[in-house]
Amino acid sequence: MNGRCQENSVRNTAVTEKQFTLQAPSGFQLRLQEMTFNHLELRWGSYENPAARELSFHPDKKAIVSHFRLQDAGAASTHAIREKEFVIYREAPEAYQLQVPATRHKTRSFFELLVPEDFFMQLFTTESRFMDRFQQNEQVNIPSPEFTARMLPGMYAIIHDLQHAPFTGTLKAAYLETKATELFLSQVWQLDQPANRINSRLAADDVARLHSIKDYISRHYNQSLSITALARTAGINQLKLKNGFKALFHTTVFGYIAELRMNEAKRLLLEEKMMVNEVADRIGYRYPQHFTAAFRKKFGLLPKDLKN
């Protein structure tokens, strides 16, 4: 990829830190912060991508990569991981291509932990179903739904701690390695829980349909939606829609609709200063009293009290 690259480096005896920005004529812009220590590597990145494109990558070494999608923007491709998910895969020093969806004038951000194979083997045990499956997997440079899962709340805290280590030099390297190990083990635990693995019991086509329905709901949550109509729209049976949606997104179809409606209602009350009846109508409630009851259940107060 052609473009301009600006780089700043900070090196000490134990930790090497780099920051750089890459800008391409196409409008693609990437900002990356890297820390390297004890053969481990941390990366924080964010980018804007005006149009979907295929990017070429050529890693310079073998590594096991943990990619965390911290913030998404725009529509993700069918097989991409989503916001608040992570995937673990092997990277090899050979060229490969990756489809990068457009960010639609927004920013997509991520974090990556790169560890060598011997780091994995020091922790390896057949007691972990994930580790056993991953060790037998020979794919490289191909993130797989089999090794994808939802991020745990504690993972965000660890990633924050890694970026704001309270030490320098050798102590910083030791601190970072401890935190990196904690983060990796959190991923192992999450992937060892069958219900937490993305696509654990769903075919790839079903996962794509469920993501499509989730996107559809996010655009039409203020309309009257039914399981029957949604299943017909997605081309999936009703049982698979209900069970698959909950397994994949950790909420029910109607729970997701209610969450979107209540968050929009709160925004309309606080930012748009709309009347309660207007808000109820805007987000799809036929009767204002039903909206009031749902709002109170969600936020613990009446809509009119929020306005005051």
C-alpha positions in Angstrom: 0.0 0.0 0.0 1.4 3.4 -1.0 1.4 6.3 1.4 3.3 8.4 3.9 4.6 7.0 7.2 5.6 9.1 10.2 7.4 7.3 13.1 8.5 8.1 16.6 10.5 5.6 18.7 11.4 5.4 22.3 13.9 2.7 23.3 15.2 1.7 26.8 17.0 -1.4 28.0 13.9 -3.5 28.4 10.9 -2.0 26.4 10.9 -0.6 22.9 8.0 1.8 22.1 7.0 3.1 18.7 4.2 5.3 17.4 3.5 5.9 13.7 0.9 7.1 11.4 0.3 5.8 7.9 -1.6 7.8 5.3 -2.6 6.5 1.9 -3.8 8.6 -1.1 -7.0 6.6 -1.0 -7.9 8.2 2.3 -7.0 5.2 4.4 -5.3 6.4 7.6 -3.8 4.2 10.4 -2.4 5.2 13.7 -0.4 2.5 15.6 1.3 2.4 19.0 3.6 -0.6 19.6 5.5 -1.9 22.7 8.0 -4.8 22.3 9.6 -6.6 25.3 10.7 -10.1 26.2 9.8 -11.4 22.7 6.2 -10.2 23.2 4.5 -7.3 21.3 1.5 -5.1 22.1 -0.3 -3.0 19.5 -3.0 -0.3 19.8 -4.4 0.8 16.5 -7.2 2.9 15.0 -8.0 3.7 11.4 -10.4 5.3 9.0 -11.2 3.6 5.7 -13.4 5.6 3.3 -14.1 2.6 1.1 -13.9 -1.2 1.5 -10.6 -2.5 0.2 -8.3 -5.5 0.2 -5.0 -4.8 2.1 -1.8 -6.9 1.8 0.1 -8.0 4.8 3.5 -9.7 5.2 4.4 -10.5 8.8 8.2 -10.6 9.6 8.0 -13.5 12.0 5.8 -16.3 13.4 3.5 -15.3 16.2 0.2 -16.2 17.9 -2.0 -13.1 17.5 -4.8 -12.1 19.8 -6.9 -9.4 18.0 -9.4 -7.5 20.1 -12.0 -5.3 18.3 -12.4 -2.4 20.8 -14.6 -0.2 18.7 -16.3 -0.8 15.4 -17.6 1.5 12.7 -19.8 0.9 9.8 -20.8 -2.5 8.6 -18.5 -5.4 9.1 -17.8 -8.0 6.5 -19.6 -11.3 6.7 -16.7 -13.2 8.4 -15.1 -10.3 10.4 -15.2 -10.2 14.1 -17.4 -7.5 15.7 -17.1 -4.9 18.3 -16.3 -6.4 21.8 -15.1 -9.6 20.3 -11.6 -11.2 20.0 -10.0 -13.8 17.9 -6.8 -15.8 18.3 -4.9 -17.0 15.2 -1.4 -17.9 14.0 0.6 -15.5 11.9 3.4 -16.7 9.6 6.0 -14.7 7.6 4.2 -15.0 4.3 2.0 -12.6 2.3 -1.8 -12.7 2.7 -4.7 -10.4 1.9 -7.4 -9.1 4.3 -10.7 -7.5 3.3 -11.1 -4.3 5.3 -14.7 -2.9 5.4 -15.4 0.8 5.1 -15.6 2.8 8.4 -18.2 5.3 7.0 -16.4 8.4 8.3 -16.0 6.8 11.7 -13.0 5.2 13.5 -12.4 1.5 14.0 -10.0 0.7 16.9 -8.3 -2.5 18.0 -5.7 -4.0 20.3 -3.3 -6.9 19.5 -1.2 -9.1 21.7 1.5 -11.1 19.8 3.3 -13.9 21.5 5.8 -16.5 20.3 4.9 -20.2 20.1 7.1 -21.1 23.1 5.0 -18.7 25.2 1.9 -20.7 24.3 3.6 -24.0 24.9 4.8 -22.9 28.4 1.1 -22.5 29.3 -0.2 -25.4 27.2 -2.3 -28.1 28.8 -4.7 -30.6 27.3 -7.1 -29.7 30.2 -7.9 -26.6 28.1 -10.2 -27.6 25.2 -9.3 -24.4 23.4 -5.6 -25.0 23.7 -5.9 -28.6 22.6 -7.9 -27.6 19.5 -5.7 -24.6 18.7 -2.5 -26.7 18.9 -3.9 -29.1 16.3 -5.0 -26.3 14.0 -2.5 -25.7 11.2 -4.1 -22.7 9.6 -2.0 -19.5 9.4 -3.0 -15.9 8.6 -6.7 -16.9 8.7 -8.7 -15.7 11.7 -11.3 -18.5 12.4 -14.8 -18.2 14.0 -13.8 -21.3 16.0 -11.4 -19.2 18.1 -13.5 -16.1 18.4 -15.4 -15.1 21.5 -16.9 -12.1 23.3 -14.6 -9.9 25.4 -15.0 -10.1 29.1 -15.3 -6.7 31.0 -12.0 -7.5 32.8 -10.1 -7.6 29.5 -10.7 -3.9 28.9 -9.2 -3.2 32.3 -6.1 -5.3 31.5 -5.6 -3.6 28.1 -5.9 -0.2 29.9 -3.3 -1.3 32.5 -0.9 -2.4 29.7 -1.1 1.0 28.1 -0.6 2.8 31.4 2.1 0.7 33.1 3.3 2.5 36.3 6.9 1.4 35.9 9.9 2.0 33.6 12.8 -0.2 32.3 13.1 -3.8 33.6 10.2 -3.4 36.0 7.9 -2.2 33.2 8.8 -5.2 31.1 8.1 -7.6 34.0 4.8 -5.8 34.7 3.7 -5.9 31.0 4.6 -9.6 30.7 2.5 -10.4 33.8 -0.5 -8.5 32.5 -0.1 -10.0 29.0 -0.2 -13.5 30.5 -3.3 -12.6 32.6 -5.0 -11.3 29.4 -4.1 -14.4 27.4 -5.3 -16.7 30.2 -8.6 -14.8 30.3 -9.0 -15.5 26.6 -8.3 -19.2 27.2 -10.9 -19.3 29.9 -13.5 -17.6 27.7 -12.8 -19.9 24.8 -13.1 -23.0 27.0 -16.7 -22.1 27.8 -18.7 -23.6 24.9 -21.6 -21.1 25.2 -19.2 -18.2 24.9 -17.5 -19.2 21.6 -18.8 -17.4 18.6 -20.3 -19.8 16.1 -19.8 -22.8 18.5 -23.0 -24.4 17.3 -23.9 -22.2 14.3 -23.0 -22.7 10.7 -21.2 -19.8 9.0 -24.3 -19.0 6.9 -26.5 -18.8 10.0 -24.0 -16.5 11.7 -24.0 -14.2 8.7 -27.9 -14.2 8.7 -28.0 -13.4 12.4 -25.5 -10.5 12.0 -27.7 -9.3 9.1 -30.8 -9.4 11.3 -29.0 -7.6 14.1 -28.1 -4.8 11.7 -31.6 -4.7 10.4 -33.0 -4.4 13.9 -30.6 -1.5 14.7 -32.1 0.4 11.7 -35.8 -0.5 12.3 -36.1 -0.9 16.1 -38.8 1.8 16.2 -41.1 -0.3 14.0 -43.3 -3.2 14.9 -41.0 -6.2 14.6 -41.9 -9.9 15.1 -39.9 -13.1 15.2 -41.9 -14.4 12.3 -41.2 -11.4 10.1 -37.5 -11.2 11.1 -37.0 -14.9 10.4 -38.6 -14.5 7.0 -36.4 -11.5 6.3 -33.2 -13.4 7.3 -34.2 -16.7 5.6 -33.8 -18.6 8.9 -36.2 -20.6 10.9 -37.7 -19.0 14.0 -36.2 -21.4 16.6 -32.7 -20.8 15.1 -33.3 -17.1 15.1 -34.3 -17.0 18.8 -31.7 -19.4 20.1 -28.9 -18.4 17.7 -29.4 -14.7 18.4 -29.1 -15.2 22.2 -26.0 -17.5 21.8 -24.2 -15.1 19.5 -25.1 -11.7 21.1 -25.9 -12.7 24.7 -29.3 -11.1 24.6 -32.7 -12.0 23.2 -34.1 -10.5 20.0 -36.7 -8.4 22.0 -34.1 -7.6 24.7 -31.9 -6.1 22.0 -34.9 -4.1 20.6 -35.8 -2.8 24.0 -32.2 -1.8 24.7 -32.0 0.2 21.5 -35.4 1.8 22.1 -34.5 2.8 25.7 -31.1 4.3 24.8 -32.7 6.3 22.0 -35.5 7.4 24.3 -33.0 8.7 26.9 -31.1 10.6 24.1 -34.3 12.2 22.8 -35.4 13.3 26.3 -32.0 14.7 27.3 -30.6 16.1 24.0 -33.7 16.8 21.9 -35.9 17.9 24.9 -38.9 16.0 23.4 -42.1 15.4 25.3 -42.7 12.0 26.8 -45.6 11.2 24.4 -43.5 12.2 21.4 -40.6 10.0 22.5 -42.9 7.0 23.0 -44.3 7.5 19.5 -40.8 8.0 18.0 -39.4 4.8 19.3 -42.4 2.6 18.4 -44.7 2.5 21.4 -48.4 2.7 20.7 -49.3 3.5 24.2 -47.2 6.0 26.3 -48.0 4.2 29.5 -46.2 1.1 28.2 -43.2 3.2 27.3 -43.2 4.8 30.8 -43.3 1.3 32.4 -40.4 0.0 30.3 -38.3 3.1 30.8 -38.8 2.9 34.6 -37.8 -0.8 34.6 -34.7 0.0 32.6 -33.4 3.2 34.3 -35.2 3.2 37.7 -37.0 6.5 37.2 -39.9 7.9 35.1 -39.2 9.6 31.8 -40.6 12.9 33.1 -38.2 12.8 36.1 -35.2 12.5 33.7 -36.4 15.7 31.9 -36.5 17.5 35.2 
